[in-house]
Amino acid sequence: MKGKAIFNSSEISELKNLIKEKTRADASKQKGIRAKMRRIGFYGSDDFGIIDLQLSDFERLISLGIIKVLGQRSVLTTEHTKKTIKNLSALIEMNKPAGDFMLFDPESHSFDRIPDNPGNYIVCLKKGSSLPDIGVNYVMKQYQGLNVIYTGIAGKSLRKRDYRQHFKGNNAGNSSLRKSLGSMFGYSKIARDKDPNSGKTKFMEGDEIRLSEWMLSNLVLYFKSNSNPDNLEGKLIKELNPPLNLSKNNNSINQEFRSRLSELRSKK
C-alpha cells in the first residue's frame, strides 16, 4: 500500500474538497490536485483500484469500512472483515479501467459515476441484445467483448451528454444516437421546435419513453474524460467502424447499412 487507509476527520474533509475540485477541474489541473491528495496519504488508483475517482466512490470506501476515520466508532468482527474484503474486491472490479475507458451500465451504476467533464464514449450492445432489423446486414467490431454500435464525444459534460441526453433524454432532436435507434424502430417523427420549418425532429412522447426503456435495458457505454476529445473521435470511428456513426465514417464496410439508416432518419 503506497498511502494509508486511516485518516482523521480533518483529512477526510480536505480529501472530499479536493475530490470535488478535481471533478470540476480540467486535465491540466487534475495532476496537481492528485498530488495534494497523495501528500495527505490517499492513493486512489494504486491502493484502491479506482480510476477517475468520484466523491461517491470515496464515500463508499468509508461506508464499507475500507477507509477508517479516526474517532468513528467501529466494531469489526471476523465476518465483517470478510465482507469488507469481498466488497473491496467488487469495488475494484467495478472501477477497473477497460483500456483508458470505464464501464457505465445504466441498469446497475449511478449516473454520478460518469464525470461532469468533456470526453469520449463508446456505446455497446449488452450480450444477447441486438439492433432493430432494417433489412440490411452489417458488421460490428467488439470492445471488451461487446458489439460496438456508436462512438461520440461530449464537448462539455459526459454526464449530461451520455446519461441525460442519450439514455434518459426525451428528445431525439438532441441525440444522434436516439434519432438513429428510433428511426430503426420505425417511430414517427414530429417537429422538435415550435417552428415546424426548422427541420429538427423528435419522436412522440410515448415512443421517446419506449426508446429510453430499450436503451437502458440493452446498452452500456464506456467513457473516458478527455479535454480534447475530437482527436480521439476520428481514431475510434476508423478503428471500430460503428454502424450508427454516419458522420466522419468513410469505411466501405457497412456503407449500404449507413445509407439505409440515413434514409430512415430523413423520413418524415
N, C-alpha and C positions, 0 to 999 in steps of 0.2 A: 504494500500500500504506500503510495507516494505521499499522500496527505494524512488526514486524520478523520475520524468519524465521530468525535466528541467535541462539541462546541459550547461555549457559554451563550447566554441569551443575547448578549450584545453582538457577538459574532454572527449568530443566526439572523438577527435583524439586518446587519450590514450585508450579509450574503444575499438576503432577499432583495434588498435595494439594488445591489449590483446585478442580480439576475434580471430584474425589471429593466434596468438601464441597458443591459446587453441586448435584451429582446427588442428594444426600440432603436438601438444604435445600428449604423451601417457597418459593413465588414471592416472598414479601415479602423474603426474604434473598438471593435469587439475584442481584438487581441489584447489591448491594454486593460480592458475590463477583466478578461480571464486571468491576466497576471495579478491583478489586485485580489481576485478570489483565491488564487493559489498561495498568495502571501498569508492569507488567513488560514490556509490549510485545506482548502476544498479543491479536489481534482475530479471533476465530474466524469470525464471520459476515461481516465486511467483507473480510477478506483471504483466507479460505479457503472461503467459501460454506457453512459448516457451522452449521446451526441446532440448538439443543439438544445441544450438544457432550457426547459421552461420552468416557471415558478411552480406549476402543478407537479412537475417531476420532483423538485426539491421538497415540496411539502409531503409528497408521497413517501419519500425516503424517511422523513421524520415520523410520519404516521405508522410506517411499518416497523419502526424501531431500528432501522439500518443506520440512521444518524441519530445520535443521542444528544440531548440538550441538558447541560449541567443544571441541576436544581429541579428538573422534572422528575416526578415520582415514576419509577419503573420497576415492575416486578417481573423478572424474567425466569420462566420455567424452562425445563428441557423441551417441552412441547412447543412453547413459544419460540424458542431458539430455532427449532426445526422449521416452523412455519416462516420465520424471518428469512432463513436461508433459502427456502423454496420461493418465497415472494421476491427475494433479491434476484434469483435466477430468472424468474419470469420477467422481472422488470428489465434486466439486462437484455434478455432475448427480444422483448418488445421494442427496445430502443437501439437494437443492433443495426448499424447502417447497412444498406444494400448498395455497395459501392459508395458513392457520396450521397446517395438518396436514402430517405427514410420512408417507411411504410405508414400510410393512413388508411384504415378501414373504417368507413363511416358507421358501420354497424357495431363496432366494438371500441373505437377510440373517441375520446373527447375532442371537439373541434379546436380547443386551445392547444392541442398537440402541434397544430400547424402554425408556424411563426407568422407574425404580422410584418413580414419583410418581403422584398422582391425576391423572385427566384424562378426556378424551372420545375416542371412537374411532368410525370408520365402516368397516363391513365391505362389501367389494365382490366381485363375481364377476370372475375374470380373463376376458380376451377369449376368446370361444369356449366359455366354460363356462355352464352353466345349472342352475337348481334342479331337484330331482326333481319330476316331474309328479304333482299330486294331483287332477287333473281340473277345476280351476277356474282361469280366466285371471286374470292380474294385470298391473299396470303398474309398471315400475321407472323411477325417475329416475337420472340419472348424476352421478357426481362424478369429475372428472378423466378423463372419457371411459369410465368403468367403471360397470356397473349396481350400484346400492346395494341391499343386502338387509337391512341391520340397522345400527343405531347404539346405542351404550351408553355407560356410564360405569364408571370404576374409582374407587371411593372412597378406596382406599389405594395401589394399585400397578397401573399399566397393564401392566407386565411380567408380573405374576402373573395378572392378570385375562385379558389378551388372549392371551398365549402359553401359559401353563401350564394355565389352566382352559378356554380355548376350543380352541386348536389342539392342544395336547399333553395335554389332560385325558383321564382315563379314567372320568369320572363325569358323565354328563349332568345329574345332580341338582344340580350346582354351576354349570351354564351353561344359561341360557335359549336361547342360540343353538344349542348342541349338541342340546338337547331338541327344538327345532323341526325341525332338519335330520334328526335320527334318526327322528322321527315321520313326516316326509315320505318317508323311505326305507322306512317300514313296519317298523322294528325293534321287536321285542317288548320290553316293559318289565318290569323286576324291581324289587324293593324296594331302595332305596338304603341304608337303615339296617338295623341288626339288628332293630329293631322294625318289622315289616311294616305296622303300623297307623299309622305316621307319615304315610303318604300320599306320601312322597318316592320318586321312582323314577329309575332309570337304565337303561342297556341292558346286555345281556350282554357279557362281556369281548371276545369276537371282534367284535361289532358296534361296540363303542366304538373298537377298533383300526381297523376299516374306515372308521369315520366320521372319525377323525383323519387317516387317509391321504387321504381325499377332500378334506377341508378344506385340508390342506397343498398339494394339487395344484390346487385350484380357486378358492381365496380369497386375497385380500390385504386389508390393513386400513390405514387412515390414522389416525394418532394425534396427540393434542395434549395436552401437560401443562397442567393446569388445576386450581388449588387449590379451585375452586368449580364442579365440572362439572355440577351439577344444573340450573343456569340455562340452560346451553347445550344440554342434552339435549332439552328441550322444543322449542327453536327448530329443532334438527336434525330431530326427528321431524316437525314441522309442515312444514318446507321440503322434506325428502327423501321423506317418507311411505314408509319402508322396509317392504316387505310382511311381514317377520318381526317387526316391532315390534308386539306386541299391546297392551301396556300404554301408556297415555297417548296412544293413537292413535285419534282420532275421525273421521279422514278418510273420507268416504263412498266414495272410490275405494279399491279393494281390500278393501272391507268383507266381501264374500262370501268372498274368499280367506282373510281373517283368521278368519272364523267356521269355515271348514272346517279350518284349521290348528289352531284351538282344540279342535275335536272330536278330531282325530288326537292331539294332546298329552294329552288326558284319557283316551284309550282305553287300557285295560289290556292 
